[in-house]
Amino acid sequence: MPMDFLRRIEKEQLPLTVTDPLDTRNVAVLTATGLVEAILPQESEAFDLPGVVLRITPSGRVELQRIRDKSA
Protein backbone atom coordinates (compact mmCIF):
# COMPACT_ATOMS: atom_id res chain seq x y z
CA MET A 1 0.00 0.00 0.00
CA PRO A 2 1.26 3.49 -0.78
CA MET A 3 0.90 4.73 2.81
CA ASP A 4 2.91 1.80 4.14
CA PHE A 5 5.59 2.65 1.60
CA LEU A 6 5.53 6.31 2.69
CA ARG A 7 6.02 5.26 6.30
CA ARG A 8 8.84 2.94 5.25
CA ILE A 9 10.79 5.64 3.44
CA GLU A 10 10.24 8.34 6.06
CA LYS A 11 13.62 7.68 7.70
CA GLU A 12 15.51 6.85 4.48
CA GLN A 13 18.10 9.18 3.06
CA LEU A 14 16.68 10.86 -0.02
CA PRO A 15 16.94 10.81 -2.97
CA LEU A 16 16.01 7.13 -2.90
CA THR A 17 16.07 4.90 -5.98
CA VAL A 18 13.31 2.31 -6.11
CA THR A 19 13.61 -0.68 -8.40
CA ASP A 20 10.83 -2.98 -7.23
CA PRO A 21 7.80 -2.59 -9.54
CA LEU A 22 5.41 -2.47 -6.57
CA ASP A 23 7.46 0.31 -4.97
CA THR A 24 7.45 2.21 -8.27
CA ARG A 25 3.66 1.94 -8.39
CA ASN A 26 3.46 3.20 -4.81
CA VAL A 27 5.68 6.15 -5.70
CA ALA A 28 3.44 6.92 -8.68
CA VAL A 29 0.36 7.02 -6.42
CA LEU A 30 2.12 9.14 -3.80
CA THR A 31 3.34 11.52 -6.48
CA ALA A 32 -0.13 11.83 -7.98
CA THR A 33 -1.56 12.68 -4.56
CA GLY A 34 1.19 15.23 -3.87
CA LEU A 35 2.73 13.38 -0.94
CA VAL A 36 6.16 12.91 -2.55
CA GLU A 37 8.13 14.41 -5.39
CA ALA A 38 9.76 11.83 -7.61
CA ILE A 39 11.23 11.11 -11.00
CA LEU A 40 9.32 8.23 -12.57
CA PRO A 41 9.57 6.32 -15.85
CA GLN A 42 7.77 8.24 -18.59
CA GLU A 43 5.55 5.41 -19.77
CA SER A 44 2.66 4.62 -17.43
CA GLU A 45 3.19 0.89 -17.94
CA ALA A 46 6.95 1.04 -17.27
CA PHE A 47 6.78 0.16 -13.57
CA ASP A 48 9.65 -2.28 -14.07
CA LEU A 49 12.01 0.69 -14.58
CA PRO A 50 13.55 2.44 -11.57
CA GLY A 51 12.14 5.60 -10.07
CA VAL A 52 13.71 8.12 -7.71
CA VAL A 53 11.95 9.63 -4.71
CA LEU A 54 13.34 13.14 -4.34
CA ARG A 55 11.52 14.26 -1.21
CA ILE A 56 8.49 13.84 0.98
CA THR A 57 6.40 16.98 0.55
CA PRO A 58 4.99 19.03 3.44
CA SER A 59 1.61 17.41 2.70
CA GLY A 60 3.29 14.02 2.97
CA ARG A 61 4.76 14.97 6.35
CA VAL A 62 1.30 16.06 7.54
CA GLU A 63 -0.13 12.73 6.41
CA LEU A 64 2.61 10.82 8.24
CA GLN A 65 1.80 12.75 11.43
CA ARG A 66 -1.90 12.01 10.95
CA ILE A 67 -1.09 8.29 10.67
CA ARG A 68 1.01 8.44 13.85
CA ASP A 69 -1.76 10.30 15.73
CA LYS A 70 -4.32 7.75 14.56
CA SER A 71 -2.12 4.87 15.77
CA ALA A 72 -1.64 6.37 19.24
N, CA, C and O atoms as a Maestro MAE file, in Angstrom:
{
 s_m_m2io_version
 :::
 2.0.0
}

f_m_ct {
 s_m_title
 :::
 protein
 m_atom[288] {
  # First column is atom index #
  i_m_mmod_type
  r_m_x_coord
  r_m_y_coord
  r_m_z_coord
  i_m_residue_number
  s_m_chain_name
  s_m_pdb_residue_name
  s_m_pdb_atom_name
  i_m_atomic_number
  :::
  1 25 0.824 -1.181 0.000 1 A "MET " " N  " 7
  2 3 0.000 0.000 0.000 1 A "MET " " CA " 6
  3 2 0.872 1.250 0.000 1 A "MET " " C  " 6
  4 15 1.924 1.272 0.639 1 A "MET " " O  " 8
  5 25 0.450 2.274 -0.699 2 A "PRO " " N  " 7
  6 3 1.259 3.490 -0.778 2 A "PRO " " CA " 6
  7 2 1.583 4.108 0.582 2 A "PRO " " C  " 6
  8 15 2.699 4.586 0.786 2 A "PRO " " O  " 8
  9 25 0.630 4.108 1.513 3 A "MET " " N  " 7
  10 3 0.904 4.732 2.810 3 A "MET " " CA " 6
  11 2 1.925 3.928 3.613 3 A "MET " " C  " 6
  12 15 2.737 4.506 4.336 3 A "MET " " O  " 8
  13 25 1.890 2.620 3.494 4 A "ASP " " N  " 7
  14 3 2.912 1.799 4.143 4 A "ASP " " CA " 6
  15 2 4.283 2.116 3.559 4 A "ASP " " C  " 6
  16 15 5.275 2.194 4.284 4 A "ASP " " O  " 8
  17 25 4.329 2.297 2.245 5 A "PHE " " N  " 7
  18 3 5.586 2.645 1.596 5 A "PHE " " CA " 6
  19 2 6.059 4.010 2.093 5 A "PHE " " C  " 6
  20 15 7.245 4.181 2.373 5 A "PHE " " O  " 8
  21 25 5.157 4.979 2.206 6 A "LEU " " N  " 7
  22 3 5.527 6.314 2.688 6 A "LEU " " CA " 6
  23 2 6.113 6.221 4.090 6 A "LEU " " C  " 6
  24 15 7.126 6.856 4.383 6 A "LEU " " O  " 8
  25 25 5.491 5.444 4.949 7 A "ARG " " N  " 7
  26 3 6.021 5.262 6.302 7 A "ARG " " CA " 6
  27 2 7.393 4.594 6.266 7 A "ARG " " C  " 6
  28 15 8.275 4.925 7.059 7 A "ARG " " O  " 8
  29 25 7.564 3.665 5.352 8 A "ARG " " N  " 7
  30 3 8.836 2.939 5.249 8 A "ARG " " CA " 6
  31 2 9.981 3.852 4.818 8 A "ARG " " C  " 6
  32 15 11.109 3.691 5.284 8 A "ARG " " O  " 8
  33 25 9.702 4.802 3.937 9 A "ILE " " N  " 7
  34 3 10.792 5.642 3.436 9 A "ILE " " CA " 6
  35 2 10.999 6.911 4.259 9 A "ILE " " C  " 6
  36 15 11.910 7.690 3.980 9 A "ILE " " O  " 8
  37 25 10.166 7.119 5.260 10 A "GLU " " N  " 7
  38 3 10.241 8.344 6.055 10 A "GLU " " CA " 6
  39 2 11.638 8.585 6.626 10 A "GLU " " C  " 6
  40 15 12.104 9.724 6.655 10 A "GLU " " O  " 8
  41 25 12.296 7.546 7.069 11 A "LYS " " N  " 7
  42 3 13.619 7.680 7.702 11 A "LYS " " CA " 6
  43 2 14.779 7.428 6.735 11 A "LYS " " C  " 6
  44 15 15.944 7.512 7.124 11 A "LYS " " O  " 8
  45 25 14.458 7.119 5.481 12 A "GLU " " N  " 7
  46 3 15.508 6.853 4.484 12 A "GLU " " CA " 6
  47 2 16.170 8.152 4.045 12 A "GLU " " C  " 6
  48 15 15.571 9.227 4.090 12 A "GLU " " O  " 8
  49 25 17.418 8.023 3.619 13 A "GLN " " N  " 7
  50 3 18.101 9.178 3.058 13 A "GLN " " CA " 6
  51 2 17.621 9.360 1.618 13 A "GLN " " C  " 6
  52 15 17.660 8.429 0.813 13 A "GLN " " O  " 8
  53 25 17.177 10.554 1.315 14 A "LEU " " N  " 7
  54 3 16.680 10.861 -0.023 14 A "LEU " " CA " 6
  55 2 17.711 11.685 -0.766 14 A "LEU " " C  " 6
  56 15 18.445 12.446 -0.135 14 A "LEU " " O  " 8
  57 25 17.798 11.566 -2.071 15 A "PRO " " N  " 7
  58 3 16.939 10.810 -2.966 15 A "PRO " " CA " 6
  59 2 17.132 9.298 -2.802 15 A "PRO " " C  " 6
  60 15 18.210 8.817 -2.454 15 A "PRO " " O  " 8
  61 25 16.044 8.572 -3.067 16 A "LEU " " N  " 7
  62 3 16.009 7.130 -2.904 16 A "LEU " " CA " 6
  63 2 15.577 6.488 -4.213 16 A "LEU " " C  " 6
  64 15 14.496 6.780 -4.723 16 A "LEU " " O  " 8
  65 25 16.413 5.620 -4.754 17 A "THR " " N  " 7
  66 3 16.073 4.902 -5.976 17 A "THR " " CA " 6
  67 2 15.261 3.671 -5.619 17 A "THR " " C  " 6
  68 15 15.634 2.902 -4.733 17 A "THR " " O  " 8
  69 25 14.144 3.490 -6.318 18 A "VAL " " N  " 7
  70 3 13.306 2.309 -6.113 18 A "VAL " " CA " 6
  71 2 13.318 1.484 -7.391 18 A "VAL " " C  " 6
  72 15 13.141 2.011 -8.490 18 A "VAL " " O  " 8
  73 25 13.528 0.194 -7.231 19 A "THR " " N  " 7
  74 3 13.614 -0.680 -8.398 19 A "THR " " CA " 6
  75 2 12.514 -1.735 -8.425 19 A "THR " " C  " 6
  76 15 12.221 -2.301 -9.478 19 A "THR " " O  " 8
  77 25 11.906 -2.000 -7.274 20 A "ASP " " N  " 7
  78 3 10.828 -2.977 -7.226 20 A "ASP " " CA " 6
  79 2 9.594 -2.387 -7.915 20 A "ASP " " C  " 6
  80 15 9.209 -1.257 -7.612 20 A "ASP " " O  " 8
  81 25 8.968 -3.126 -8.833 21 A "PRO " " N  " 7
  82 3 7.797 -2.594 -9.539 21 A "PRO " " CA " 6
  83 2 6.663 -2.155 -8.607 21 A "PRO " " C  " 6
  84 15 5.984 -1.167 -8.887 21 A "PRO " " O  " 8
  85 25 6.456 -2.866 -7.525 22 A "LEU " " N  " 7
  86 3 5.412 -2.474 -6.574 22 A "LEU " " CA " 6
  87 2 5.761 -1.136 -5.913 22 A "LEU " " C  " 6
  88 15 4.892 -0.282 -5.736 22 A "LEU " " O  " 8
  89 25 7.029 -0.960 -5.551 23 A "ASP " " N  " 7
  90 3 7.461 0.311 -4.973 23 A "ASP " " CA " 6
  91 2 7.290 1.447 -5.979 23 A "ASP " " C  " 6
  92 15 6.878 2.547 -5.610 23 A "ASP " " O  " 8
  93 25 7.603 1.187 -7.238 24 A "THR " " N  " 7
  94 3 7.451 2.209 -8.274 24 A "THR " " CA " 6
  95 2 5.984 2.598 -8.419 24 A "THR " " C  " 6
  96 15 5.669 3.775 -8.597 24 A "THR " " O  " 8
  97 25 5.097 1.630 -8.344 25 A "ARG " " N  " 7
  98 3 3.655 1.937 -8.386 25 A "ARG " " CA " 6
  99 2 3.247 2.783 -7.188 25 A "ARG " " C  " 6
  100 15 2.488 3.742 -7.326 25 A "ARG " " O  " 8
  101 25 3.756 2.421 -6.004 26 A "ASN " " N  " 7
  102 3 3.460 3.198 -4.808 26 A "ASN " " CA " 6
  103 2 3.951 4.637 -4.949 26 A "ASN " " C  " 6
  104 15 3.250 5.578 -4.577 26 A "ASN " " O  " 8
  105 25 5.142 4.801 -5.482 27 A "VAL " " N  " 7
  106 3 5.684 6.146 -5.695 27 A "VAL " " CA " 6
  107 2 4.804 6.916 -6.674 27 A "VAL " " C  " 6
  108 15 4.575 8.111 -6.488 27 A "VAL " " O  " 8
  109 25 4.312 6.251 -7.705 28 A "ALA " " N  " 7
  110 3 3.439 6.919 -8.679 28 A "ALA " " CA " 6
  111 2 2.163 7.415 -8.004 28 A "ALA " " C  " 6
  112 15 1.715 8.528 -8.279 28 A "ALA " " O  " 8
  113 25 1.578 6.615 -7.135 29 A "VAL " " N  " 7
  114 3 0.363 7.025 -6.424 29 A "VAL " " CA " 6
  115 2 0.667 8.181 -5.478 29 A "VAL " " C  " 6
  116 15 -0.083 9.156 -5.426 29 A "VAL " " O  " 8
  117 25 1.761 8.077 -4.732 30 A "LEU " " N  " 7
  118 3 2.120 9.137 -3.797 30 A "LEU " " CA " 6
  119 2 2.458 10.436 -4.515 30 A "LEU " " C  " 6
  120 15 2.177 11.522 -4.009 30 A "LEU " " O  " 8
  121 25 3.054 10.325 -5.683 31 A "THR " " N  " 7
  122 3 3.343 11.520 -6.480 31 A "THR " " CA " 6
  123 2 2.049 12.150 -6.982 31 A "THR " " C  " 6
  124 15 1.885 13.369 -6.931 31 A "THR " " O  " 8
  125 25 1.145 11.329 -7.459 32 A "ALA " " N  " 7
  126 3 -0.131 11.831 -7.976 32 A "ALA " " CA " 6
  127 2 -0.950 12.525 -6.892 32 A "ALA " " C  " 6
  128 15 -1.698 13.458 -7.183 32 A "ALA " " O  " 8
  129 25 -0.813 12.080 -5.656 33 A "THR " " N  " 7
  130 3 -1.560 12.684 -4.563 33 A "THR " " CA " 6
  131 2 -0.795 13.822 -3.887 33 A "THR " " C  " 6
  132 15 -1.291 14.429 -2.939 33 A "THR " " O  " 8
  133 25 0.419 14.110 -4.380 34 A "GLY " " N  " 7
  134 3 1.188 15.233 -3.866 34 A "GLY " " CA " 6
  135 2 1.908 14.973 -2.561 34 A "GLY " " C  " 6
  136 15 2.317 15.916 -1.884 34 A "GLY " " O  " 8
  137 25 2.073 13.704 -2.191 35 A "LEU " " N  " 7
  138 3 2.731 13.382 -0.936 35 A "LEU " " CA " 6
  139 2 4.238 13.225 -1.067 35 A "LEU " " C  " 6
  140 15 4.963 13.352 -0.080 35 A "LEU " " O  " 8
  141 25 4.717 12.949 -2.280 36 A "VAL " " N  " 7
  142 3 6.157 12.914 -2.551 36 A "VAL " " CA " 6
  143 2 6.419 13.577 -3.894 36 A "VAL " " C  " 6
  144 15 5.526 13.706 -4.731 36 A "VAL " " O  " 8
  145 25 7.653 13.988 -4.076 37 A "GLU " " N  " 7
  146 3 8.131 14.410 -5.391 37 A "GLU " " CA " 6
  147 2 9.092 13.338 -5.859 37 A "GLU " " C  " 6
  148 15 9.949 12.883 -5.101 37 A "GLU " " O  " 8
  149 25 8.947 12.939 -7.110 38 A "ALA " " N  " 7
  150 3 9.757 11.831 -7.614 38 A "ALA " " CA " 6
  151 2 9.978 11.970 -9.107 38 A "ALA " " C  " 6
  152 15 9.261 12.688 -9.802 38 A "ALA " " O  " 8
  153 25 10.981 11.268 -9.572 39 A "ILE " " N  " 7
  154 3 11.230 11.108 -11.003 39 A "ILE " " CA " 6
  155 2 10.826 9.681 -11.331 39 A "ILE " " C  " 6
  156 15 11.377 8.724 -10.787 39 A "ILE " " O  " 8
  157 25 9.859 9.551 -12.223 40 A "LEU " " N  " 7
  158 3 9.324 8.233 -12.567 40 A "LEU " " CA " 6
  159 2 9.539 7.944 -14.047 40 A "LEU " " C  " 6
  160 15 9.736 8.868 -14.837 40 A "LEU " " O  " 8
  161 25 9.503 6.663 -14.428 41 A "PRO " " N  " 7
  162 3 9.573 6.319 -15.852 41 A "PRO " " CA " 6
  163 2 8.461 7.056 -16.603 41 A "PRO " " C  " 6
  164 15 7.374 7.256 -16.060 41 A "PRO " " O  " 8
  165 25 8.723 7.451 -17.822 42 A "GLN " " N  " 7
  166 3 7.770 8.241 -18.590 42 A "GLN " " CA " 6
  167 2 6.535 7.465 -19.027 42 A "GLN " " C  " 6
  168 15 5.444 8.031 -19.096 42 A "GLN " " O  " 8
  169 25 6.687 6.205 -19.317 43 A "GLU " " N  " 7
  170 3 5.547 5.408 -19.765 43 A "GLU " " CA " 6
  171 2 4.788 4.888 -18.560 43 A "GLU " " C  " 6
  172 15 5.394 4.366 -17.624 43 A "GLU " " O  " 8
  173 25 3.464 5.023 -18.572 44 A "SER " " N  " 7
  174 3 2.662 4.620 -17.429 44 A "SER " " CA " 6
  175 2 2.746 3.117 -17.150 44 A "SER " " C  " 6
  176 15 2.489 2.683 -16.027 44 A "SER " " O  " 8
  177 25 3.094 2.342 -18.138 45 A "GLU " " N  " 7
  178 3 3.194 0.894 -17.945 45 A "GLU " " CA " 6
  179 2 4.623 0.446 -17.625 45 A "GLU " " C  " 6
  180 15 4.885 -0.754 -17.546 45 A "GLU " " O  " 8
  181 25 5.538 1.380 -17.441 46 A "ALA " " N  " 7
  182 3 6.950 1.040 -17.270 46 A "ALA " " CA " 6
  183 2 7.330 0.923 -15.792 46 A "ALA " " C  " 6
  184 15 8.379 1.420 -15.382 46 A "ALA " " O  " 8
  185 25 6.486 0.272 -14.993 47 A "PHE " " N  " 7
  186 3 6.776 0.159 -13.572 47 A "PHE " " CA " 6
  187 2 7.964 -0.747 -13.283 47 A "PHE " " C  " 6
  188 15 8.419 -0.816 -12.141 47 A "PHE " " O  " 8
  189 25 8.475 -1.445 -14.295 48 A "ASP " " N  " 7
  190 3 9.647 -2.284 -14.070 48 A "ASP " " CA " 6
  191 2 10.940 -1.482 -14.190 48 A "ASP " " C  " 6
  192 15 12.023 -2.026 -13.977 48 A "ASP " " O  " 8
  193 25 10.840 -0.185 -14.531 49 A "LEU " " N  " 7
  194 3 12.006 0.690 -14.582 49 A "LEU " " CA " 6
  195 2 12.146 1.404 -13.242 49 A "LEU " " C  " 6
  196 15 11.152 1.608 -12.545 49 A "LEU " " O  " 8
  197 25 13.382 1.789 -12.870 50 A "PRO " " N  " 7
  198 3 13.555 2.441 -11.566 50 A "PRO " " CA " 6
  199 2 12.941 3.841 -11.530 50 A "PRO " " C  " 6
  200 15 12.797 4.510 -12.554 50 A "PRO " " O  " 8
  201 25 12.593 4.248 -10.337 51 A "GLY " " N  " 7
  202 3 12.141 5.604 -10.072 51 A "GLY " " CA " 6
  203 2 12.985 6.165 -8.944 51 A "GLY " " C  " 6
  204 15 13.683 5.422 -8.254 51 A "GLY " " O  " 8
  205 25 12.923 7.473 -8.758 52 A "VAL " " N  " 7
  206 3 13.709 8.115 -7.709 52 A "VAL " " CA " 6
  207 2 12.784 9.024 -6.897 52 A "VAL " " C  " 6
  208 15 12.174 9.949 -7.435 52 A "VAL " " O  " 8
  209 25 12.691 8.749 -5.606 53 A "VAL " " N  " 7
  210 3 11.949 9.627 -4.709 53 A "VAL " " CA " 6
  211 2 12.887 10.757 -4.317 53 A "VAL " " C  " 6
  212 15 13.944 10.520 -3.731 53 A "VAL " " O  " 8
  213 25 12.498 11.987 -4.640 54 A "LEU " " N  " 7
  214 3 13.337 13.136 -4.343 54 A "LEU " " CA " 6
  215 2 13.109 13.672 -2.931 54 A "LEU " " C  " 6
  216 15 14.055 13.995 -2.213 54 A "LEU " " O  " 8
  217 25 11.817 13.759 -2.547 55 A "ARG " " N  " 7
  218 3 11.516 14.255 -1.209 55 A "ARG " " CA " 6
  219 2 10.085 13.919 -0.837 55 A "ARG " " C  " 6
  220 15 9.237 13.675 -1.695 55 A "ARG " " O  " 8
  221 25 9.840 13.911 0.459 56 A "ILE " " N  " 7
  222 3 8.486 13.838 0.977 56 A "ILE " " CA " 6
  223 2 8.026 15.281 1.118 56 A "ILE " " C  " 6
  224 15 8.706 16.092 1.746 56 A "ILE " " O  " 8
  225 25 6.890 15.602 0.545 57 A "THR " " N  " 7
  226 3 6.397 16.976 0.554 57 A "THR " " CA " 6
  227 2 5.861 17.342 1.940 57 A "THR " " C  " 6
  228 15 5.655 16.464 2.779 57 A "THR " " O  " 8
  229 25 5.635 18.636 2.179 58 A "PRO " " N  " 7
  230 3 4.993 19.026 3.443 58 A "PRO " " CA " 6
  231 2 3.647 18.318 3.643 58 A "PRO " " C  " 6
  232 15 3.319 17.933 4.766 58 A "PRO " " O  " 8
  233 25 2.876 18.144 2.587 59 A "SER " " N  " 7
  234 3 1.606 17.406 2.697 59 A "SER " " CA " 6
  235 2 1.862 15.962 3.106 59 A "SER " " C  " 6
  236 15 1.098 15.387 3.882 59 A "SER " " O  " 8
  237 25 2.932 15.379 2.586 60 A "GLY " " N  " 7
  238 3 3.294 14.021 2.973 60 A "GLY " " CA " 6
  239 2 3.680 13.931 4.435 60 A "GLY " " C  " 6
  240 15 3.348 12.958 5.111 60 A "GLY " " O  " 8
  241 25 4.383 14.944 4.926 61 A "ARG " " N  " 7
  242 3 4.761 14.975 6.350 61 A "ARG " " CA " 6
  243 2 3.518 15.100 7.237 61 A "ARG " " C  " 6
  244 15 3.431 14.469 8.291 61 A "ARG " " O  " 8
  245 25 2.561 15.920 6.799 62 A "VAL " " N  " 7
  246 3 1.305 16.058 7.545 62 A "VAL " " CA " 6
  247 2 0.571 14.719 7.586 62 A "VAL " " C  " 6
  248 15 0.043 14.330 8.628 62 A "VAL " " O  " 8
  249 25 0.539 14.027 6.473 63 A "GLU " " N  " 7
  250 3 -0.132 12.733 6.413 63 A "GLU " " CA " 6
  251 2 0.562 11.714 7.315 63 A "GLU " " C  " 6
  252 15 -0.107 10.922 7.979 63 A "GLU " " O  " 8
  253 25 1.882 11.725 7.347 64 A "LEU " " N  " 7
  254 3 2.611 10.823 8.237 64 A "LEU " " CA " 6
  255 2 2.269 11.112 9.698 64 A "LEU " " C  " 6
  256 15 2.096 10.186 10.490 64 A "LEU " " O  " 8
  257 25 2.172 12.389 10.053 65 A "GLN " " N  " 7
  258 3 1.801 12.747 11.426 65 A "GLN " " CA " 6
  259 2 0.376 12.300 11.733 65 A "GLN " " C  " 6
  260 15 0.093 11.834 12.837 65 A "GLN " " O  " 8
  261 25 -0.515 12.440 10.766 66 A "ARG " " N  " 7
  262 3 -1.900 12.006 10.945 66 A "ARG " " CA " 6
  263 2 -1.957 10.498 11.212 66 A "ARG " " C  " 6
  264 15 -2.723 10.036 12.057 66 A "ARG " " O  " 8
  265 25 -1.144 9.750 10.488 67 A "ILE " " N  " 7
  266 3 -1.089 8.293 10.674 67 A "ILE " " CA " 6
  267 2 -0.568 7.968 12.078 67 A "ILE " " C  " 6
  268 15 -1.095 7.083 12.752 67 A "ILE " " O  " 8
  269 25 0.465 8.686 12.510 68 A "ARG " " N  " 7
  270 3 1.005 8.443 13.853 68 A "ARG " " CA " 6
  271 2 -0.036 8.768 14.924 68 A "ARG " " C  " 6
  272 15 -0.201 8.016 15.884 68 A "ARG " " O  " 8
  273 25 -0.739 9.895 14.754 69 A "ASP " " N  " 7
  274 3 -1.760 10.297 15.733 69 A "ASP " " CA " 6
  275 2 -2.898 9.276 15.788 69 A "ASP " " C  " 6
  276 15 -3.436 8.988 16.857 69 A "ASP " " O  " 8
  277 25 -3.253 8.741 14.636 70 A "LYS " " N  " 7
  278 3 -4.321 7.749 14.561 70 A "LYS " " CA " 6
  279 2 -3.918 6.450 15.248 70 A "LYS " " C  " 6
  280 15 -4.758 5.763 15.830 70 A "LYS " " O  " 8
  281 25 -2.624 6.112 15.178 71 A "SER " " N  " 7
  282 3 -2.120 4.867 15.774 71 A "SER " " CA " 6
  283 2 -1.992 4.966 17.291 71 A "SER " " C  " 6
  284 15 -1.989 3.950 17.987 71 A "SER " " O  " 8
  285 25 -1.888 6.181 17.793 72 A "ALA " " N  " 7
  286 3 -1.643 6.371 19.236 72 A "ALA " " CA " 6
  287 2 -2.868 6.149 20.083 72 A "ALA " " C  " 6
  288 15 -2.804 6.274 21.306 72 A "ALA " " O  " 8
  :::
 }
 m_bond[287] {
  # First column is bond index #
  i_m_from
  i_m_to
  i_m_order
  :::
  1 1 2 1
  2 2 3 1
  3 3 4 2
  4 3 5 1
  5 5 6 1
  6 6 7 1
  7 7 8 2
  8 7 9 1
  9 9 10 1
  10 10 11 1
  11 11 12 2
  12 11 13 1
  13 13 14 1
  14 14 15 1
  15 15 16 2
  16 15 17 1
  17 17 18 1
  18 18 19 1
  19 19 20 2
  20 19 21 1
  21 21 22 1
  22 22 23 1
  23 23 24 2
  24 23 25 1
  25 25 26 1
  26 26 27 1
  27 27 28 2
  28 27 29 1
  29 29 30 1
  30 30 31 1
  31 31 32 2
  32 31 33 1
  33 33 34 1
  34 34 35 1
  35 35 36 2
  36 35 37 1
  37 37 38 1
  38 38 39 1
  39 39 40 2
  40 39 41 1
  41 41 42 1
  42 42 43 1
  43 43 44 2
  44 43 45 1
  45 45 46 1
  46 46 47 1
  47 47 48 2
  48 47 49 1
  49 49 50 1
  50 50 51 1
  51 51 52 2
  52 51 53 1
  53 53 54 1
  54 54 55 1
  55 55 56 2
  56 55 57 1
  57 57 58 1
  58 58 59 1
  59 59 60 2
  60 59 61 1
  61 61 62 1
  62 62 63 1
  63 63 64 2
  64 63 65 1
  65 65 66 1
  66 66 67 1
  67 67 68 2
  68 67 69 1
  69 69 70 1
  70 70 71 1
  71 71 72 2
  72 71 73 1
  73 73 74 1
  74 74 75 1
  75 75 76 2
  76 75 77 1
  77 77 78 1
  78 78 79 1
  79 79 80 2
  80 79 81 1
  81 81 82 1
  82 82 83 1
  83 83 84 2
  84 83 85 1
  85 85 86 1
  86 86 87 1
  87 87 88 2
  88 87 89 1
  89 89 90 1
  90 90 91 1
  91 91 92 2
  92 91 93 1
  93 93 94 1
  94 94 95 1
  95 95 96 2
  96 95 97 1
  97 97 98 1
  98 98 99 1
  99 99 100 2
  100 99 101 1
  101 101 102 1
  102 102 103 1
  103 103 104 2
  104 103 105 1
  105 105 106 1
  106 106 107 1
  107 107 108 2
  108 107 109 1
  109 109 110 1
  110 110 111 1
  111 111 112 2
  112 111 113 1
  113 113 114 1
  114 114 115 1
  115 115 116 2
  116 115 117 1
  117 117 118 1
  118 118 119 1
  119 119 120 2
  120 119 121 1
  121 121 122 1
  122 122 123 1
  123 123 124 2
  124 123 125 1
  125 125 126 1
  126 126 127 1
  127 127 128 2
  128 127 129 1
  129 129 130 1
  130 130 131 1
  131 131 132 2
  132 131 133 1
  133 133 134 1
  134 134 135 1
  135 135 136 2
  136 135 137 1
  137 137 138 1
  138 138 139 1
  139 139 140 2
  140 139 141 1
  141 141 142 1
  142 142 143 1
  143 143 144 2
  144 143 145 1
  145 145 146 1
  146 146 147 1
  147 147 148 2
  148 147 149 1
  149 149 150 1
  150 150 151 1
  151 151 152 2
  152 151 153 1
  153 153 154 1
  154 154 155 1
  155 155 156 2
  156 155 157 1
  157 157 158 1
  158 158 159 1
  159 159 160 2
  160 159 161 1
  161 161 162 1
  162 162 163 1
  163 163 164 2
  164 163 165 1
  165 165 166 1
  166 166 167 1
  167 167 168 2
  168 167 169 1
  169 169 170 1
  170 170 171 1
  171 171 172 2
  172 171 173 1
  173 173 174 1
  174 174 175 1
  175 175 176 2
  176 175 177 1
  177 177 178 1
  178 178 179 1
  179 179 180 2
  180 179 181 1
  181 181 182 1
  182 182 183 1
  183 183 184 2
  184 183 185 1
  185 185 186 1
  186 186 187 1
  187 187 188 2
  188 187 189 1
  189 189 190 1
  190 190 191 1
  191 191 192 2
  192 191 193 1
  193 193 194 1
  194 194 195 1
  195 195 196 2
  196 195 197 1
  197 197 198 1
  198 198 199 1
  199 199 200 2
  200 199 201 1
  201 201 202 1
  202 202 203 1
  203 203 204 2
  204 203 205 1
  205 205 206 1
  206 206 207 1
  207 207 208 2
  208 207 209 1
  209 209 210 1
  210 210 211 1
  211 211 212 2
  212 211 213 1
  213 213 214 1
  214 214 215 1
  215 215 216 2
  216 215 217 1
  217 217 218 1
  218 218 219 1
  219 219 220 2
  220 219 221 1
  221 221 222 1
  222 222 223 1
  223 223 224 2
  224 223 225 1
  225 225 226 1
  226 226 227 1
  227 227 228 2
  228 227 229 1
  229 229 230 1
  230 230 231 1
  231 231 232 2
  232 231 233 1
  233 233 234 1
  234 234 235 1
  235 235 236 2
  236 235 237 1
  237 237 238 1
  238 238 239 1
  239 239 240 2
  240 239 241 1
  241 241 242 1
  242 242 243 1
  243 243 244 2
  244 243 245 1
  245 245 246 1
  246 246 247 1
  247 247 248 2
  248 247 249 1
  249 249 250 1
  250 250 251 1
  251 251 252 2
  252 251 253 1
  253 253 254 1
  254 254 255 1
  255 255 256 2
  256 255 257 1
  257 257 258 1
  258 258 259 1
  259 259 260 2
  260 259 261 1
  261 261 262 1
  262 262 263 1
  263 263 264 2
  264 263 265 1
  265 265 266 1
  266 266 267 1
  267 267 268 2
  268 267 269 1
  269 269 270 1
  270 270 271 1
  271 271 272 2
  272 271 273 1
  273 273 274 1
  274 274 275 1
  275 275 276 2
  276 275 277 1
  277 277 278 1
  278 278 279 1
  279 279 280 2
  280 279 281 1
  281 281 282 1
  282 282 283 1
  283 283 284 2
  284 283 285 1
  285 285 286 1
  286 286 287 1
  287 287 288 2
  :::
 }
}
